[in-house]
Amino acid sequence: MIAYGYGDGGGGPNEEMLELLNRFEKMPSMPRIKKGGVIEYFDRLEKNLETPKSWMHEWDGELYFESHRGT
C-alpha cells in the first residue's frame, strides 16, 4: 500500500501526484497499481490470507500520536 495526497490536512492528491501514478501504470517494470481506499485494501488483504487474524492487530478507539500534537 502506498499512501499519497495530503490526507493529514484534509486534502487529497494533487494533479502532479495523479500524473505520476498514471505514468507508473504505463511502465512495464513497475508493479501493477490498483487505486482504492484503506478499508478496501485491508478487506482484500484479509480475504487473501489463510489465517488473517493471526497477525493482524486490532485497535478500537482513537489513535494518539504523542509526537504529532496536531501540528
N, C-alpha and C positions, 0 to 999 in steps of 0.2 A: 504494500500500500504506500502510495506517495501522496502526501497532503500538499495541496497548492492553494494559493489565494491568500487573502488577508483575513482569515477567519477570526482571529482574536479581536479584531476591531469591528466585526460585523460585516465586513465586505467579502466579496468572492474574488475569483481570479480576474485579472485584468486582460486586456486584449493580447498583450505580449505573451503572457503565460499560456493562453489558449492556443496561440500560434505555435508556440514551442511544442505543445502536446500534439498538434496536428502534424508537425514536422517529424516528431518521433514515430508516429504511426506509419509514416512512409519509408522509414529506414529499416531495411531487412535485418540488420544486425541487432536491432533493439528488441526487447521482449514485447509481446503483444500487450497493448494497453486497453483496459476496459474502464471507462469512466463510470463513476457511481458514488453513492454516499457511504458513510461509515457503517450504518446499520446494514445496508445491502452487502457490504464487504464481509462483515462478521457473520451474517447469515449464510453466505456462500462458503466461507471458511469452515463453519460448524458443520455444514452439510457434507463437506468433502473429507472430514476426519472420521476415523473409525471410532475413537472414543473422545469426542470433542471436549467434554467437561473435565477430563483427566488433567489437563494442563492449563486450561483457561481460568484465570482468576476472575472473580465477580465482585464488583463494587456497587454497593447500594447507598446512594447518597451523593452529596456534592463533593467534588474534588477541590481540595485547598492546596494551592501551590505556595508553600511558605516563602520562597524567594521571589515570587512573582509580584505579590502585593498590589495587583491591579494597575501596574504601570505598563 
